[in-house]
Amino acid sequence: MKWTANAPVFPSIIKIVSTMLISGAIILEIWDFTRNFIDIPFHDIWRNETFTWVIILARFALISHLIEAIIAGFAANFQGKNPLKSAVYTFFVGTVGLLEFLKQPKYPVVKQI
């Protein structure tokens, strides 16, 4: 089996996994934000340093995906496409979505006659 035969499958898998992980990171951030305001007792397993590193990693992923989404939004605006739709798609999918979006041919906003 050649590597090129499996190459189209990897971006699809990355898109699915990335969407699930970013959704989980959003839920984790919401949970961490609300537990600071509501006094809810929780188990000792959530107090250890490993969980703190999970939250830090989730924040890093959310910030990097947000930067990619901003880049995709501006690129979509210059290409005459819907910037919000492109930014949300790239936010959830990540670098794979940004690369496939930037590989598309660029059409000028004003066509020359």
KAZIUR-V506153 format. One record per backbone hydrogen bond with DSSP energy under -1.0 kcal/mol. CO is the residue of the C=O (numbers start at 1). NH is the residue of the N-H. E is the energy in kcal/mol with one decimal. If there is no record, write none. Layout:
BEGIN
((CO	NH	E) (CO	NH	E))
END
This chain:
BEGIN
((6	9	-1.1) (6	10	-1.2) (9	13	-2.1) (10	14	-2.8) (11	15	-2.4) (12	16	-1.9) (13	17	-2.6) (14	18	-2.7) (15	19	-2.1) (16	20	-2.0) (17	21	-2.6) (18	22	-2.7) (19	23	-2.0) (20	24	-2.2) (21	25	-2.3) (22	26	-2.2) (23	27	-2.2) (24	28	-2.6) (25	29	-2.3) (26	30	-2.4) (27	31	-2.5) (28	32	-2.7) (29	33	-2.5) (30	34	-2.5) (31	35	-2.2) (34	38	-2.0) (38	40	-1.7) (43	46	-1.1) (44	47	-1.3) (48	52	-1.1) (49	53	-2.0) (50	54	-1.7) (51	55	-2.0) (52	56	-2.1) (53	57	-2.5) (54	58	-2.3) (55	59	-2.3) (56	60	-2.2) (57	61	-2.3) (58	62	-2.4) (59	63	-2.4) (60	64	-2.5) (61	65	-2.4) (62	66	-1.9) (63	67	-2.1) (64	68	-2.0) (65	69	-2.1) (66	70	-2.1) (67	71	-2.1) (68	72	-2.4) (69	73	-2.3) (70	74	-2.2) (71	75	-2.3) (72	76	-2.4) (73	77	-1.9) (74	78	-2.0) (75	79	-1.5) (76	81	-2.9) (82	86	-1.8) (83	87	-2.3) (84	88	-2.5) (85	89	-2.1) (86	90	-2.3) (87	91	-2.2) (88	92	-1.9) (89	93	-2.3) (90	94	-2.5) (94	98	-1.9) (95	99	-2.7) (96	100	-2.2) (97	101	-1.7) (98	102	-2.4) (99	103	-1.3))
END
